[in-house]
Amino acid sequence: MIAAGALALLHSFARFVSEGAGTPAPVAPTERLVVGGLYRYVRNPMYLAVIAAIVGQAMLLGRPLLLVYGAFITGAFVAFVRLYEERTLAERYGGEYEIYRREVPGWRPRLRPWTRPEN
């Protein structure tokens, strides 16, 4: 789970640079909405990757306290997404984000990849 989380995180970072022409950091946001790669399956792959890495560490090290930490981090991620990120993306990308948000789940990946509709 640690390796899968790390690979998913690196893939997501790369998508921000290559597809979005920006970064995940709010101070240097993307110019375009990132909806390719893992983002075709779930809206928050970076957060899920970090959670997977924490759970993997808990399993590897046999430290149940890390699962408590993982639950806390999950709650913080969900709150951040709901209270800040979704609103910010809706303001920045408008209808494009609303379509994406409606079609791609935030936390439970789709079984089949979403395809952006042609304009």
C-alpha positions in Angstrom: 0.0 0.0 0.0 2.9 2.3 0.7 4.3 1.8 -2.8 0.9 2.1 -4.5 0.3 5.3 -2.6 3.6 6.7 -3.5 3.2 5.9 -7.2 -0.3 7.3 -7.2 0.9 10.5 -5.6 3.7 10.9 -8.1 1.4 10.2 -11.0 -1.1 12.8 -9.7 1.7 15.4 -9.3 2.9 14.8 -12.8 -0.7 15.2 -14.1 -0.9 18.7 -12.5 2.3 19.7 -14.3 1.6 18.0 -17.7 -2.1 18.4 -18.1 -2.9 21.3 -15.8 0.2 23.5 -16.4 0.4 24.2 -12.7 0.9 22.6 -9.3 -1.3 21.2 -6.5 -0.4 24.1 -4.3 -3.0 26.9 -4.0 -0.3 29.5 -4.5 0.4 28.1 -8.0 -2.8 26.5 -9.3 -3.3 24.8 -12.6 -4.4 26.7 -15.7 -6.6 23.9 -16.7 -8.8 21.5 -14.8 -7.0 18.1 -14.3 -9.3 15.3 -15.3 -6.9 12.7 -16.9 -5.1 9.7 -15.5 -6.2 8.7 -12.1 -8.5 11.7 -12.1 -10.7 9.8 -14.6 -11.6 7.4 -11.7 -11.8 9.6 -8.6 -11.6 13.3 -7.9 -9.1 13.1 -5.0 -6.4 10.6 -5.9 -3.7 12.5 -4.1 -5.5 12.4 -0.7 -6.4 8.7 -1.2 -2.7 8.0 -2.0 -1.6 9.6 1.3 -4.2 7.7 3.2 -3.1 4.4 1.5 0.5 5.2 2.5 -0.5 5.8 6.1 -2.5 2.6 6.3 0.4 0.7 4.7 2.8 2.0 7.3 0.4 1.0 10.1 0.3 -2.5 8.6 4.0 -2.8 8.0 5.0 -1.4 11.4 2.2 -3.1 13.3 1.2 0.3 14.8 -2.6 0.6 15.3 -2.0 4.2 16.4 -1.2 5.0 12.8 -4.7 4.0 11.8 -6.0 6.5 14.3 -3.7 9.1 12.7 -5.0 8.0 9.3 -8.6 8.5 10.4 -7.7 12.0 11.6 -6.0 12.8 8.4 -8.9 11.5 6.4 -11.3 13.7 8.3 -9.0 16.7 7.7 -8.8 16.0 4.0 -12.6 15.6 3.6 -13.2 18.9 5.5 -10.6 20.7 3.4 -12.2 19.4 0.2 -15.7 20.2 1.2 -15.0 23.6 2.8 -12.4 25.0 0.5 -11.3 23.0 -2.6 -14.7 22.2 -4.2 -15.9 25.8 -3.8 -12.6 27.1 -5.2 -12.6 24.8 -8.2 -16.3 25.6 -9.0 -15.4 29.3 -9.0 -12.3 28.8 -11.1 -13.6 26.3 -13.7 -17.4 26.8 -13.5 -19.5 24.4 -15.5 -16.6 22.2 -16.5 -15.9 21.4 -12.9 -19.6 20.9 -12.1 -19.9 18.3 -14.9 -16.7 16.6 -13.7 -17.9 16.6 -10.1 -21.3 15.1 -11.0 -19.7 12.3 -13.0 -16.6 11.4 -11.0 -16.9 10.4 -7.3 -14.7 12.2 -4.8 -13.6 9.3 -2.6 -14.8 5.9 -4.1 -13.2 5.3 -7.5 -15.4 4.5 -10.5 -15.0 1.1 -12.1 -14.8 2.5 -15.6 -12.8 5.7 -16.4 -14.8 8.9 -17.1 -14.4 10.5 -20.5 -14.6 14.3 -20.8 -17.5 15.2 -23.1 -16.5 16.9 -26.4 -17.3 20.6 -26.5 
